Amino acid sequence: MSHSRIPQFYKFSVADRLRALLERDVISETEYDMLVDGTHLLDADKADRLIENVIGAFGLPMGLGLNFSINERDYLIPMVVEEPSIIAAVSSAAKLVRRAGGFTSTAERPMLIGQIQVVDVPHAAHAKQAILQAKEEILNLANSLHPNMVARGGGAQDVEVITHGATAGHGEMLVVHLIVDTRDAMGANLVNTMCEGAAPLIEKISGGEVFLRILSNLTDRALVRARCVIPPSLLEAGEYAGAKVRDGIILANEFAEMDPYRATTHNKGIMNGIDAVAIATGNDWRAIEAAAHAHAARTGRYRSLTRWYADDAGHLVGELELPIKVGTVGGQVESNQAVKIAHRVLGIESAAELAEIMGAVGLAQNFAAIKALSTHGIQRGHMTLHARSVAMAAGATEAQFDEVVDRLIAGGDIKVWRAREILTELDRGPSVAPRAGGAARRAQPEIVGHGDAVGDMGYGKIIVLGEHSVVYGRHAIAAPIPLNVRAEVRAQAEQIDLLIPRWGVEMRFSEPHGKISSLHESITLIAERLGVADRGMRIDVFPRVPRANGLGASAALAVAVIRAMARCFDIRLSEREISNLAFDVEKIAHGTPSGIDNTLATFGRPILFQKENPTARPEIRDLATARPIPVVIGLSGVATLTAQTVGNVRAAWRKSPGRYEAIFDQIDGLALAGVDALARGDIAELGDLMNIDHGLLNALQVSSWEIEELVEIARTSGALGAKLTGGGGGGAMIAVAEDDKIQAVASAMRVAGYNSFITEIRS
């Protein structure tokens, strides 16, 4: 087809645009005439043959995405969308990427999954084995229903069986997956027919009863991956350097990777482009949307579909992965003249090619959106974006948020530690006495109430060195992370209500709860200790610390609720009293906590910690760092219960106390050496200590294969040290690296399918 660059196209009249397409042989004379006089549009009579209860036809604008070079081929891309600026933005993005070599995009073989639900299965394991043994018979039966598809190289290719355990009233359930190559067809009806046809045979083999037979729109066997690489020189915007623009785009994407609220809007922008092409080409945009969002949540946390990072040469790299199952043949294409014209303009030869185009459009749309967000008034806009994410991470409430952002920008030091200092200044109250041991610390406010809905926060944490041994009286180094739990408490007439929307918790304490949960018990203990158990209140909790990942979520929640409840009811508490109460709450969640989580959740700064023992009070010493230490936190995606791993270690210790005490002593020595490494800013030494510590923790059998994979990824990507953090058994790990390697380490984890984010240890 002709070149996708048509200069000044946006300035042409509609008639001149159509003439330009005709002259370039993008459309035929017949198609030109239809577009000029509007006969390409559906009328009511045609629409009445497509859906039910028709009263008319609804129109949407169709425009062209220009400038696209995908896999070294030019495309003009029809897009049907009602929202202004989308087509202009994607065309501008494609023009810039074109200068950098264009997009590359690949689509997997277009497989669709049909699901056959089988219930009342007498023996699920036997049924699964029998079905798999009869795979060839099942495939032959399914393919006999669509011989033309088989002749084109498609058809049913494989059979899978998934067991789901017992249902509420129909015994064991298993699900048979029929994996079908639908070639250039969307294939929904084809796959449904195959499932219907295979159902009686599945019943006979399994001994169960087939219930539902239908395709799945989670098309993760039809993944598309799009990519672009842009030198910083092409990102320059007037007086602003390309490296600044690059870093702003990376930062904006990190926001979407860390925050599901941002990720939702971020991914909506991607789908702005993909949906517009899907509608123009007669494809089921609702199915594509459903699959995309399911893919975004595949790790258990909804996240960005794109990754933007800097490669070793400093170029901006953008990558998009999502399922896209589309068709280029079938009723929707043949019955709608506007769709046929869109296919003609595209000039595509297969459904896979169309999917590759849609992937590139989605990546271009995302690039356009976050480039605009991160460079609008780049000095102010970039700094504001950064400052807003930092203020959120530091726990600024709605009332404090704007002032914290303004002061961060004015001071120029946009760091989480500075935001926390600003929050302290805003809420400054009388300082409390230095803690035991004589070491002075920064003044902390006493907690006082001041009105209607009030709130506060508790910090999440990482343990740098000393997990598990700290429970047995040894030292540990811990540091806060830029994630927290915020709580708001509002007095009300009756009962206590607890709401944690992100965790799906909605609890009324006056109602019976059967077996009392640890959360119910924890909130009750806090209210009783503060003397307000008989008062009505609503507690809203907003957690940003991942739950059950060893990052101190339960302690952060306890501290946040204690502070907010004290504020609401005008109760004065010192920070030490808050920490002590949170420690008692931690006993409910973890059984035998060390005391480190509640301490970090309260004080929120790096410390050397040693728990209280019969002969000495707890040691809590502030740690100094010669320079900020970059840290990557990797999340395994596996929830873990600290109480369980602590209990497992305790059981092993009881069997061989001498052996385990020796391991704890070694870990203690590593933690004390880590204090000196931090003081010198010696990341290489700290990394060595972490690597040794991880080996000892592995010997305690508190690691997992996901953590081991993350550790290996980190070390091979340039990390100087990597280890699990927290209780283990899953959860999280940490890695340290020099500034020029830290982004590569985080990116490598994300490439492998894990969530990661970057923070730092600093005094």
C-alpha positions in Angstrom: 0.0 0.0 0.0 1.0 3.6 -0.2 3.1 5.5 2.3 1.5 6.1 5.6 2.8 9.7 5.8 0.3 12.2 4.3 1.6 15.6 5.3 -1.0 18.2 6.4 -3.7 15.6 6.2 -5.4 17.0 9.2 -5.8 20.4 7.4 -7.6 18.9 4.4 -11.4 18.9 4.0 -13.1 15.5 4.3 -13.5 15.5 0.5 -9.8 16.3 -0.1 -8.8 13.6 2.4 -10.9 11.0 0.4 -9.4 12.3 -2.8 -5.9 11.8 -1.4 -6.7 8.2 -0.4 -8.1 7.6 -3.9 -5.0 9.0 -5.6 -2.8 6.8 -3.5 -4.9 3.7 -4.3 -5.8 3.3 -0.6 -9.4 3.1 -1.6 -11.2 2.2 -4.9 -13.4 4.5 -7.0 -16.4 2.6 -5.7 -15.3 3.0 -2.1 -14.6 6.6 -2.7 -18.1 7.2 -4.0 -19.6 5.3 -1.1 -17.7 7.4 1.5 -18.6 10.7 -0.3 -22.3 10.0 -0.4 -22.6 8.0 2.9 -23.9 4.8 1.4 -21.2 2.9 3.3 -23.1 3.4 6.5 -25.7 1.0 7.9 -29.3 2.0 7.4 -32.1 0.8 9.7 -33.1 -2.0 7.3 -29.6 -3.5 7.3 -29.2 -3.0 11.0 -32.5 -4.8 11.6 -30.9 -7.9 10.1 -27.9 -7.8 12.5 -29.5 -7.3 16.0 -32.9 -7.4 17.6 -35.5 -4.6 18.2 -33.8 -2.1 15.8 -35.1 1.4 15.8 -32.2 3.0 13.8 -28.5 3.0 13.2 -26.0 4.8 15.4 -23.0 6.6 13.9 -19.5 7.2 15.2 -16.6 9.1 13.6 -14.1 7.1 11.6 -10.6 8.6 11.1 -7.2 7.5 10.1 -4.1 6.9 12.3 -1.2 8.1 10.2 2.5 7.7 10.1 2.7 4.1 11.3 5.7 1.9 10.4 5.2 -1.6 11.9 7.6 -4.4 11.2 9.1 -2.3 8.5 5.8 -1.8 6.7 3.6 1.3 6.4 0.0 1.3 7.5 -2.9 3.8 7.4 -5.1 2.7 10.3 -8.8 3.2 10.4 -10.1 4.1 13.9 -13.7 4.5 15.1 -13.8 6.6 18.2 -15.9 9.5 19.6 -13.3 10.9 21.9 -11.3 13.9 20.5 -7.5 14.0 20.4 -7.0 10.2 20.4 -6.3 9.9 16.6 -4.2 13.1 16.6 -2.2 11.9 19.6 -1.6 8.4 18.2 -0.6 9.8 14.8 1.9 12.2 16.4 3.4 9.3 18.5 3.7 7.1 15.4 5.5 9.9 13.6 8.1 10.2 16.3 8.6 6.4 16.6 8.8 6.2 12.9 12.0 8.4 13.0 13.4 5.9 15.5 12.8 2.9 13.2 9.1 2.2 13.8 7.4 -0.4 15.9 8.0 -4.1 16.0 5.1 -6.3 16.8 4.6 -10.1 17.0 1.4 -12.2 17.4 1.3 -15.7 18.6 -0.5 -18.4 16.7 -4.2 -17.5 17.1 -5.5 -20.1 19.6 -8.9 -19.9 21.3 -9.9 -21.9 24.4 -13.3 -23.7 24.6 -14.4 -24.8 28.0 -16.5 -27.8 28.9 -17.6 -27.8 32.5 -18.1 -31.3 34.0 -19.7 -31.7 37.4 -20.8 -34.7 39.7 -17.5 -36.4 38.8 -17.1 -39.6 40.8 -13.3 -39.4 40.8 -11.7 -36.3 39.4 -8.1 -37.6 39.2 -9.2 -40.8 37.3 -11.5 -38.7 35.0 -8.7 -36.3 34.2 -6.3 -39.2 33.3 -9.0 -40.9 31.2 -9.8 -37.7 29.3 -6.1 -37.0 28.5 -5.6 -40.6 27.4 -8.6 -40.1 25.0 -7.2 -36.8 23.7 -6.8 -37.9 20.1 -10.4 -39.3 20.0 -11.7 -36.0 21.4 -9.7 -33.9 18.9 -10.9 -36.0 16.0 -14.5 -35.6 17.0 -14.2 -31.9 17.4 -12.4 -31.5 14.1 -15.0 -33.6 12.2 -17.4 -30.8 12.9 -15.3 -28.2 11.0 -13.3 -30.0 8.3 -12.9 -26.7 6.3 -11.0 -25.2 9.2 -8.8 -28.2 9.5 -8.1 -28.0 5.7 -6.9 -24.4 6.2 -4.4 -25.5 8.8 -6.5 -24.8 11.9 -8.8 -26.8 14.1 -8.6 -28.3 17.5 -5.0 -28.8 18.5 -4.9 -29.9 22.1 -6.9 -30.9 25.2 -6.2 -29.7 28.8 -8.0 -30.7 32.0 -8.3 -28.5 35.1 -9.7 -29.8 38.4 -11.4 -27.3 40.6 -12.4 -29.4 43.6 -15.9 -29.9 45.1 -18.8 -27.6 44.2 -21.5 -26.6 46.7 -24.0 -29.1 45.4 -22.7 -31.0 42.5 -19.6 -32.9 43.7 -16.3 -32.7 42.0 -15.8 -30.3 39.1 -13.3 -30.4 36.3 -13.1 -28.3 33.2 -11.9 -29.6 29.8 -10.1 -27.0 27.7 -10.3 -27.5 23.9 -7.5 -25.5 22.4 -8.5 -24.4 18.9 -6.5 -22.7 16.1 -9.2 -20.6 14.4 -6.9 -19.1 11.8 -8.3 -15.8 10.5 -11.7 -16.2 12.1 -12.6 -14.8 15.5 -13.9 -18.3 16.0 -16.5 -18.0 18.8 -19.2 -19.9 17.1 -16.8 -22.5 15.7 -15.4 -23.2 19.2 -18.8 -23.3 20.8 -19.9 -25.9 18.2 -16.9 -28.0 18.9 -17.5 -27.9 22.6 -21.2 -28.9 22.1 -20.1 -31.8 19.8 -17.5 -33.1 22.2 -19.6 -32.9 25.3 -21.3 -36.3 25.1 -17.9 -38.0 24.7 -16.5 -36.1 27.6 -19.5 -37.2 29.8 -18.9 -40.8 28.8 -15.2 -40.8 29.6 -15.4 -38.8 32.8 -18.5 -40.4 34.3 -19.7 -36.9 35.2 -22.3 -34.5 33.8 -21.4 -31.7 31.3 -23.0 -28.4 32.2 -21.6 -25.3 30.4 -20.0 -25.5 27.0 -18.6 -22.2 25.8 -15.5 -20.4 24.7 -13.3 -18.3 27.0 -12.6 -14.7 26.1 -9.4 -14.9 28.1 -7.3 -15.4 25.0 -3.9 -15.8 26.6 -2.9 -18.2 23.9 -3.0 -15.3 21.4 -0.6 -12.9 23.0 0.7 -9.8 21.1 3.9 -8.1 21.9 4.7 -4.6 20.6 8.0 -2.7 21.1 9.7 0.5 20.2 13.1 2.0 21.0 13.5 5.8 21.0 16.8 7.7 21.4 16.6 10.6 23.9 17.5 13.1 21.1 14.1 12.4 19.5 12.3 13.1 22.8 13.6 16.7 23.2 10.8 19.2 23.6 12.0 22.8 22.9 14.4 23.8 25.7 13.9 20.5 27.6 16.4 17.7 27.3 15.3 14.3 25.9 16.7 12.5 28.9 14.3 14.5 31.2 11.4 13.5 28.9 12.6 9.9 29.0 12.8 9.8 32.7 9.4 11.4 33.1 7.8 8.7 30.9 9.5 6.0 32.9 8.3 7.6 36.2 4.7 7.8 34.9 4.8 4.2 34.0 6.2 3.2 37.4 3.2 5.0 38.9 0.9 2.7 36.9 2.9 -0.4 37.9 2.6 0.4 41.6 -0.9 1.8 41.9 -4.0 -0.1 40.5 -6.0 3.2 40.5 -3.5 4.7 38.1 -3.0 1.5 36.2 -6.8 1.4 35.4 -6.6 4.8 33.7 -3.2 4.0 32.2 -4.6 0.8 30.5 -7.8 2.6 29.5 -5.6 4.9 27.4 -4.0 1.8 25.7 -7.5 0.5 24.9 -8.5 3.9 23.5 -6.4 3.0 20.5 -7.0 -0.8 20.3 -10.8 -0.6 20.7 -11.0 2.1 18.0 -9.2 -0.3 15.5 -11.3 -3.2 16.7 -14.6 -1.4 16.1 -13.4 -0.1 12.7 -12.5 -3.7 11.6 -15.7 -5.3 12.9 -14.2 -7.1 15.9 -15.5 -7.7 19.4 -13.9 -4.9 21.3 -15.7 -6.0 24.5 -14.0 -9.4 24.4 -10.6 -7.8 23.7 -11.2 -5.4 26.7 -12.1 -8.3 29.0 -9.0 -10.3 28.0 -6.7 -7.3 28.3 -7.9 -6.4 31.9 -7.7 -10.0 33.0 -4.2 -10.2 31.7 -3.3 -7.0 33.6 -4.4 -8.7 36.8 -2.8 -12.1 36.1 -0.3 -11.8 39.0 -3.1 -11.1 41.5 -2.6 -7.4 41.4 -3.9 -5.1 38.6 -1.0 -3.5 36.9 0.2 -1.7 33.7 0.1 -3.5 30.4 3.1 -1.6 29.3 6.7 -1.2 30.5 8.9 1.8 29.8 12.5 1.7 30.7 16.0 2.9 29.6 18.3 0.4 28.0 22.0 0.3 28.4 22.5 2.9 25.7 20.1 5.3 27.5 17.3 4.9 24.8 13.7 4.8 25.9 12.2 1.3 25.4 8.5 0.7 25.4 6.9 -2.7 25.5 3.3 -3.8 25.5 2.0 -7.4 26.0 -1.7 -8.4 26.0 -4.0 -11.0 24.5 -5.6 -9.9 21.2 -7.8 -12.4 19.4 -9.4 -10.9 16.3 -10.9 -12.0 13.0 -10.6 -10.8 9.4 -13.3 -13.1 7.9 -16.9 -13.7 8.9 -20.3 -12.1 9.1 -19.3 -8.8 10.7 -16.8 -8.1 8.0 -19.0 -9.2 5.1 -22.2 -7.5 6.4 -20.9 -4.0 7.1 -19.6 -2.0 4.2 -17.8 0.4 6.5 -15.8 -2.5 8.0 -15.0 -3.8 4.5 -13.6 -0.4 3.6 -11.5 -0.3 6.8 -10.0 -3.7 5.9 -9.2 -2.4 2.4 -7.5 0.7 3.9 -5.4 -1.4 6.2 -4.4 -3.8 3.4 -3.9 -6.7 5.9 -3.5 -10.3 4.9 -4.3 -12.2 8.1 -5.8 -11.9 11.6 -2.3 -12.2 13.1 -1.2 -9.1 11.1 -4.3 -7.2 12.3 -3.5 -8.2 15.9 0.1 -6.9 15.5 -1.2 -3.6 14.2 -3.5 -3.2 17.1 -0.7 -3.9 19.6 1.4 -1.2 18.0 -1.5 1.2 18.1 -2.0 0.5 21.8 1.7 1.1 22.5 1.6 4.4 20.5 -1.5 5.5 22.3 0.1 4.9 25.7 3.3 6.7 24.7 1.3 9.7 23.5 -0.7 9.8 26.8 2.2 9.5 29.3 4.5 11.7 27.3 1.9 14.4 27.5 1.3 13.8 31.2 5.0 13.9 32.0 6.0 16.8 29.9 3.1 19.3 30.1 5.1 22.2 31.3 7.9 19.8 31.8 9.8 21.4 34.7 6.5 22.0 36.6 4.7 19.0 35.2 7.4 16.4 35.7 8.2 17.7 39.1 4.5 17.8 40.0 3.9 14.2 38.9 6.9 13.1 40.9 5.9 15.2 43.9 2.4 13.9 43.8 3.5 10.2 43.9 6.0 11.0 46.6 3.4 12.8 48.7 1.0 9.8 48.3 3.8 7.4 49.3 4.6 9.4 52.4 0.9 9.2 53.5 -0.3 12.8 53.0 -4.0 13.0 53.7 -6.4 14.8 51.4 -6.2 17.9 53.5 -2.4 17.9 53.5 -1.8 16.7 50.0 -1.6 20.0 48.0 0.6 21.7 50.5 3.0 18.8 50.7 3.3 18.8 46.9 3.9 22.5 46.7 6.5 22.5 49.4 8.3 19.5 47.8 8.5 21.4 44.5 9.5 24.6 46.1 12.4 22.9 48.0 13.5 20.8 45.0 14.3 17.8 47.1 11.4 15.5 46.0 12.0 12.5 48.2 9.8 10.4 50.5 11.9 11.3 53.6 11.4 15.0 52.9 7.7 14.6 52.4 7.5 12.9 55.8 9.4 15.7 57.4 6.9 18.1 55.9 4.0 16.1 57.3 5.7 16.2 60.7 6.0 19.9 60.4 2.4 20.3 59.4 1.2 18.2 62.4 4.0 19.3 64.8 3.1 18.9 68.5 5.1 18.6 71.7 8.1 16.3 71.4 8.6 13.3 73.6 11.5 12.3 75.7 14.4 10.4 74.2 14.0 6.6 74.2 15.9 4.3 76.5 19.6 4.0 75.8 20.1 7.8 75.7 20.2 8.2 71.9 18.4 11.3 70.8 15.9 11.1 68.0 13.9 13.5 65.9 11.0 15.1 67.7 7.7 13.3 67.0 4.3 14.7 67.5 2.0 13.5 70.2 -1.3 12.3 68.8 -4.2 14.7 69.5 -7.7 14.8 68.1 -9.2 17.7 66.1 -12.6 17.1 64.8 -14.7 15.0 62.4 -13.0 12.6 60.0 -9.3 12.3 60.9 -6.6 10.0 59.8 -3.0 8.9 60.0 -0.7 6.3 58.7 1.7 3.5 59.5 4.8 2.7 57.4 5.6 -0.4 55.5 9.1 -1.9 55.9 11.9 -4.1 54.6 14.3 -6.0 56.7 17.8 -5.5 55.2 19.6 -8.1 57.4 18.5 -10.2 60.3 15.1 -12.0 59.6 14.1 -14.7 62.0 17.3 -14.5 64.1 15.8 -11.2 65.4 13.0 -13.2 67.0 15.8 -15.0 69.1 17.3 -11.8 70.4 19.8 -11.0 67.6 20.1 -7.7 65.7 18.3 -6.8 62.5 18.5 -3.8 60.2 15.2 -2.5 58.9 14.1 0.4 56.8 10.8 2.1 55.8 9.5 1.9 52.2 7.5 4.5 50.3 4.3 2.5 50.8 2.0 2.9 53.8 -1.4 2.2 55.3 -3.6 5.2 55.9 -6.6 5.1 58.2 -9.4 7.6 58.9 -11.8 7.4 61.8 -15.0 9.3 62.1 -17.2 9.2 65.2 -20.8 8.0 64.7 -23.8 7.4 66.9 -23.6 3.6 67.2 -21.4 0.6 66.6 -18.0 0.3 65.1 -17.8 -0.2 61.3 -14.5 -1.2 59.5 -14.1 -0.8 55.8 -11.0 -1.8 53.8 -12.2 -1.7 50.1 -9.0 -2.8 48.6 -9.0 -6.0 50.7 -12.8 -6.5 50.4 -13.4 -6.0 54.1 -16.7 -4.6 55.4 -17.2 -5.4 59.0 -19.7 -4.3 61.6 -18.5 -5.1 65.1 -22.0 -5.3 66.7 -22.9 -8.2 64.4 -21.8 -11.8 65.1 -18.9 -13.0 63.0 -18.8 -16.6 63.9 -15.1 -17.4 64.5 -13.6 -14.0 65.3 -11.0 -13.0 62.7 -7.6 -11.7 63.7 -8.6 -8.3 62.1 -11.7 -8.1 64.2 -9.7 -9.1 67.3 -7.0 -6.5 66.5 -9.4 -3.5 66.1 -11.3 -4.6 69.3 -8.0 -4.6 71.2 -7.1 -1.2 70.0 -10.5 0.3 70.9 -10.4 -1.4 74.4 -6.8 -0.2 75.2 -7.8 3.4 74.1 -10.9 3.2 76.2 -13.3 3.8 73.3 -14.7 0.3 72.8 -18.2 1.6 73.8 -18.0 4.5 71.3 -19.4 4.4 67.8 -17.0 5.0 64.9 -16.4 4.3 61.3 -12.9 3.2 60.4 -11.8 3.5 56.7 -8.4 1.9 55.9 -6.5 2.6 52.7 -3.6 0.2 52.4 -0.8 0.7 49.9 1.4 -2.0 51.5 0.8 -5.3 49.7 -0.9 -7.7 52.1 0.8 -10.9 53.2 4.1 -10.1 51.5 6.4 -9.6 54.5 6.4 -5.8 54.1 4.8 -5.1 57.4 1.2 -4.5 56.3 -0.4 -5.7 59.5 1.8 -3.5 61.7 1.3 -0.5 59.4 -2.5 -1.0 59.6 -2.3 -1.3 63.4 -0.3 1.9 63.8 -2.5 3.8 61.3 -5.7 2.8 63.1 -4.2 3.6 66.6 -3.2 7.0 65.4 -6.5 7.8 63.7 -8.6 6.5 66.6 -6.5 8.6 69.1 -6.9 11.7 67.0 -10.6 11.2 66.6 -11.2 10.9 70.4 -8.6 13.4 71.6 -6.4 10.8 73.2 -2.7 11.8 73.8 -0.2 9.0 73.0 3.5 9.2 72.6 5.1 7.4 69.7 6.5 4.8 72.1 3.0 4.1 73.4 1.7 3.7 69.8 4.5 1.2 69.0 3.9 -0.8 72.2 0.2 -1.1 71.5 0.9 -2.1 67.9 3.3 -4.7 69.2 0.4 -6.3 71.2 -1.7 -6.2 68.1 1.0 -7.9 66.2 0.9 -10.8 68.7 -2.6 -11.5 67.4 -1.5 -11.6 63.8 1.9 -13.3 64.2 2.0 -15.1 67.5 5.6 -14.3 68.5 6.6 -11.1 66.7 10.1 -9.6 67.1 8.8 -6.1 67.6 10.6 -4.8 64.5 7.5 -4.3 62.3 5.6 -2.2 64.8 8.7 -0.1 65.5 9.3 0.7 61.8 5.5 1.2 61.2 5.6 3.9 64.0 8.9 5.7 63.5 9.5 5.2 59.8 13.3 5.5 59.6 16.2 3.1 59.2 17.1 1.4 62.5 19.2 -1.3 64.1 16.8 -3.3 66.2 17.3 -5.9 69.0 14.2 -7.1 70.9 13.8 -6.9 74.6 15.1 -9.8 76.7 15.1 -10.7 80.4 18.4 -8.8 81.0 18.1 -5.8 78.7 15.6 -3.4 77.2 15.1 -3.4 73.4 17.8 -1.7 71.5 16.5 0.7 68.8 19.3 2.7 67.2 18.9 5.2 64.3 21.2 4.3 61.4 23.2 6.7 59.4 23.9 6.2 55.7 26.8 8.0 53.9 24.6 8.1 50.8 21.2 6.9 49.7 21.3 3.1 49.0 19.2 2.2 45.9 16.9 -0.8 46.6 14.6 -2.9 44.3 11.7 -4.6 46.0 10.5 -7.7 44.0 7.1 -9.2 44.8 6.8 -13.0 44.3 3.0 -12.9 43.9 2.7 -15.6 46.6 0.9 -14.5 49.8 2.7 -15.6 52.9 1.8 -15.8 56.6 4.7 -14.7 58.8 3.2 -16.6 61.7 3.5 -19.8 59.8 7.2 -19.4 58.8 8.1 -18.1 62.2 6.4 -21.2 63.7 8.2 -23.5 61.3 11.6 -22.1 62.3 10.7 -22.3 66.0 9.8 -26.0 65.6 13.1 -26.7 63.9 15.0 -24.7 66.6 13.4 -26.8 69.3 14.6 -30.0 67.7 18.2 -28.7 67.2 18.7 -25.6 69.3 22.5 -25.6 69.1 22.6 -25.8 65.4 20.0 -23.1 64.9 21.6 -20.8 67.5 24.8 -21.0 65.5 23.0 -19.9 62.4 21.3 -17.0 64.3 24.8 -15.9 65.6 26.1 -15.8 62.0 23.1 -13.7 60.9 23.6 -11.4 63.8 27.3 -10.8 62.8 26.1 -10.0 59.3 23.6 -7.4 60.6 26.2 -5.7 62.8 28.6 -5.6 59.8 25.8 -4.1 57.8 25.7 -1.1 60.1 29.3 -0.2 59.2 28.6 -0.8 55.4 25.6 1.5 55.5 27.6 4.1 57.4 30.3 4.0 54.7 27.8 3.9 51.9 29.6 0.7 50.7 26.9 -1.0 48.5 29.2 -3.7 47.4 29.9 -4.8 51.0 26.3 -4.5 51.9 25.4 -6.7 48.9 27.9 -9.4 50.0 26.4 -9.5 53.4 22.9 -9.8 51.9 23.9 -12.7 49.7 25.4 -14.6 52.6 22.3 -13.8 54.7 20.1 -15.1 52.0 22.0 -18.4 52.0 21.5 -18.8 55.7 17.8 -18.0 55.4 17.6 -20.6 52.7 19.2 -23.0 55.1 16.4 -22.1 57.5 14.0 -23.3 54.7 12.0 -20.0 54.6 12.6 -19.2 50.9 10.5 -20.3 47.9 11.2 -21.1 44.3 9.7 -17.7 43.3 12.0 -15.9 45.7 15.0 -17.9 44.4 14.1 -17.0 40.8 13.8 -13.3 41.7 17.2 -13.4 43.5 18.8 -15.0 40.5 17.3 -12.5 38.1 18.5 -9.6 40.3 22.0 -10.9 40.6 22.4 -11.7 36.8 21.0 -8.2 36.0 23.6 -6.3 38.0 22.5 -6.4 41.6 25.4 -6.5 44.1 23.2 -8.3 46.6 19.8 -9.9 46.8 17.8 -11.8 49.4 14.3 -12.4 50.8 12.9 -9.9 53.1 10.4 -10.5 55.9 9.1 -13.9 57.0 9.7 -15.7 53.7 7.7 -18.6 52.2 6.9 -16.2 49.3 6.2 -12.6 49.8 9.0 -10.2 48.8 12.7 -9.9 48.2 15.1 -7.0 48.0 18.2 -6.2 45.9 20.8 -3.5 46.1 22.7 -2.1 43.1 24.5 1.0 42.0 22.4 3.8 40.5 23.3 2.9 36.9 22.1 -0.7 37.3 19.0 -0.4 39.6 16.5 0.2 36.7 17.8 -2.8 34.8 17.3 -5.0 37.9 13.7 -3.8 38.4 13.0 -4.2 34.6 14.4 -7.7 34.5 12.0 -8.7 37.3 9.0 -7.2 35.4 10.1 -9.0 32.2 9.9 -12.3 34.1 6.3 -11.4 35.2 7.0 -10.2 38.7 6.0 -6.8 40.1 8.9 -4.6 41.3 9.5 -1.1 42.4 12.5 1.0 43.4 13.1 2.7 46.7 16.2 3.7 48.7 17.6 3.4 52.2 18.7 6.8 53.6 19.0 8.3 57.0 
